[in-house]
Amino acid sequence: KKESPCTFAWFASPKGAGTLSKPIELNQYILPYIIENTGWNAASDMTCGYNRKTGLVSTLVGARLSIEFKNIQKEIRYWNVLTLKSYHMKWKDGVVRFHLLVNPNREGVSARKSTFEISGWWNVGHNDVDSTYHFEVDLGEEHKAPVGSDVMVQMELVSGEGFKILGMMLCS
C-alpha cells in the first residue's frame, strides 16, 4: 500500500466514496487536532444542498475553528479545501476566511501566514446547482512547511447565513 503524501486529509462523501461519510467519523478524525472551536460542527444536512453529505458547518458569523499539527513528519506544500457552493438560502452570502500559519521551528526562519477567503453562495445564474468547489494553494518552495514544522489552520465565518466545508488536505 502506498503511503499518503498528506499530513491531514479528509473528504466527505456518502456511500464510502470519500474518506468518511458520517459526522461522528469527521468528529473523531479532527478532534485530536482542535485547539479552538466556537461554532463549527460536523453535520449531515438532509434539507439544503448535497443531501446527506457530511461536512463542517457553521451558521454563526464569527465562529472560529483552529486545528494544529505539531512537529509534522511530512512536508506540506499544497493546501486544498473543498466546500459546498449552493443557491440555498441557508448558505446565502456565506464567506469563510482561512489562515495557514507555518512555524518552521528553525533558528533564523520566521513563521509565515497564508490567508484567503471562499464564498459558498451562488448568487446569480446557478439557481438549481449545488456543487463541490475545490480551492488549492501551492505554497511553493519558499513557503512550504518543512518536516519538523508546527502548522495551524484557522477558519472563521466572516459573513452570511452559513458555510459548509466538505474536505481539507494538507499534502506534499
C-alpha atoms as one frame of an Amber mdcrd trajectory, in Angstrom:
protein
   0.000   0.000   0.000   1.332   3.408  -0.986   1.864   5.880   1.871  -0.278
   9.015   1.768   1.559  12.229   0.857  -0.723  14.122   3.268  -0.276  15.173
   6.876  -4.032  15.697   7.182  -6.706  14.720   4.678 -10.427  14.129   4.706
 -13.184  14.270   2.124 -16.815  13.648   2.962 -18.896  11.602   0.586 -21.864
   9.303   1.020 -21.604   5.575   0.400 -17.864   5.296   1.055 -16.605   7.285
  -1.942 -14.697   9.692   0.352 -12.547   9.108   3.417 -15.587   9.429   5.699
 -19.345   9.636   5.401 -20.814  10.331   8.854 -20.496  13.319  11.203 -19.205
  11.094  14.020 -16.350   9.929  11.760 -15.407  13.533  10.980 -15.515  14.463
  14.670 -13.283  11.519  15.578 -10.804  12.412  12.839 -10.376  16.116  13.652
 -10.817  16.096  17.452  -7.143  15.378  18.274  -6.082  18.493  16.331  -8.661
  21.040  17.539  -7.296  23.823  19.747 -10.253  26.226  19.380 -13.858  25.758
  18.274 -16.505  28.426  18.733 -19.323  27.361  16.458 -18.278  24.737  13.890
 -19.934  21.306  13.931 -19.751  18.136  11.903 -23.180  17.707  10.329 -25.075
  15.905   7.608 -27.907  18.094   6.372 -30.939  16.415   4.851 -32.607  19.656
   3.698 -30.184  22.022   1.974 -27.590  21.276  -0.633 -25.833  17.967  -1.019
 -28.291  15.827   0.909 -26.658  13.530   3.424 -23.221  14.920   2.637 -21.237
  15.302   5.846 -19.181  18.420   6.397 -18.013  21.033   8.874 -20.839  23.539
   9.171 -21.176  26.936  10.790 -24.186  29.252  10.825 -22.792  31.813  13.263
 -20.835  34.806  11.947 -17.601  34.994  13.942 -17.442  31.228  14.551 -13.823
  30.050  14.562 -12.124  26.688  14.280  -8.381  26.237  14.758  -6.573  22.948
  14.226  -2.878  22.407  14.885  -0.277  19.879  13.789   2.929  19.806  15.856
   6.271  18.637  14.504   4.898  17.409  11.164   6.519  14.314   9.680   5.766
  15.154   6.026   6.316  18.488   4.336   3.240  20.492   3.390   3.334  22.315
   0.080  -0.295  22.072  -1.055  -3.365  23.127   0.880  -6.691  22.016  -0.601
 -10.128  22.993   0.670 -13.377  21.537  -0.701 -16.545  23.476   0.053 -20.211
  23.419  -0.795 -21.222  26.052  -3.333 -25.018  26.377  -3.202 -28.013  28.520
  -4.120 -29.985  27.576  -0.966 -30.812  30.457   1.369 -29.199  28.572   4.265
 -25.807  29.368   2.700 -26.675  32.900   1.461 -23.625  35.189   1.349 -21.549
  32.706   3.380 -17.837  33.564   3.322 -15.066  31.903   5.320 -11.611  33.360
   5.865  -8.873  30.725   6.079  -5.384  31.165   7.552  -2.474  28.739   7.358
   0.315  29.509   9.823   3.644  27.725   9.444   6.337  27.824  12.141   9.371
  26.001  10.709  10.942  25.698  14.203  14.337  26.694  12.818  16.571  29.446
  14.092  16.585  32.462  11.808  13.452  31.359   9.928  10.320  33.288  10.827
   6.769  31.975  10.889   4.658  32.528   7.768   0.950  33.083   7.214  -1.193
  32.486   4.110  -4.759  33.846   4.010  -7.676  33.552   1.599 -11.476  33.748
   1.580 -14.011  31.461  -0.093 -17.679  32.177  -0.802 -20.150  29.309  -0.595
 -23.024  31.077  -2.325 -24.091  31.029  -5.973 -25.652  34.477  -6.150 -26.625
  34.697  -9.856 -27.300  32.213 -12.609 -26.949  28.975 -10.659 -30.378  28.743
  -9.075 -30.604  24.979  -9.256 -26.999  23.883  -8.762 -25.125  22.621  -5.716
 -21.536  21.650  -6.277 -18.241  20.913  -4.604 -15.843  23.827  -5.011 -12.132
  22.951  -4.945  -9.607  25.576  -3.890  -5.871  24.789  -3.933  -2.958  26.841
  -2.634   0.561  25.957  -3.778   2.774  27.300  -1.002   5.827  26.985  -3.262
   9.364  26.059  -2.313   9.899  29.188  -0.216   6.706  28.971   1.836   6.079
  25.245   2.230   6.090  23.713   5.711   9.204  21.564   6.105   9.347  18.404
   8.209   9.514  19.389  11.897   7.292  22.460  11.482   4.245  23.317  13.551
   1.260  24.114  11.319  -2.048  25.720  12.286  -5.183  26.086  10.173  -7.727
  28.690  11.275 -11.119  29.293   9.719 -13.738  31.889  10.542 -17.208  32.521
   9.139 -16.922  36.234   8.333 -20.314  36.833   6.702 -23.556  35.264   5.605
 -26.063  32.702   6.753 -23.756  29.688   6.818 -20.945  27.690   5.244 -20.088
  24.020   4.713 -16.604  22.533   4.294 -16.637  19.148   2.551 -12.945  18.315
   2.801  -9.451  19.546   3.533  -5.985  18.260   2.649  -2.502  19.353   3.682
  -0.088  17.475   1.427   3.414  17.399  -0.013
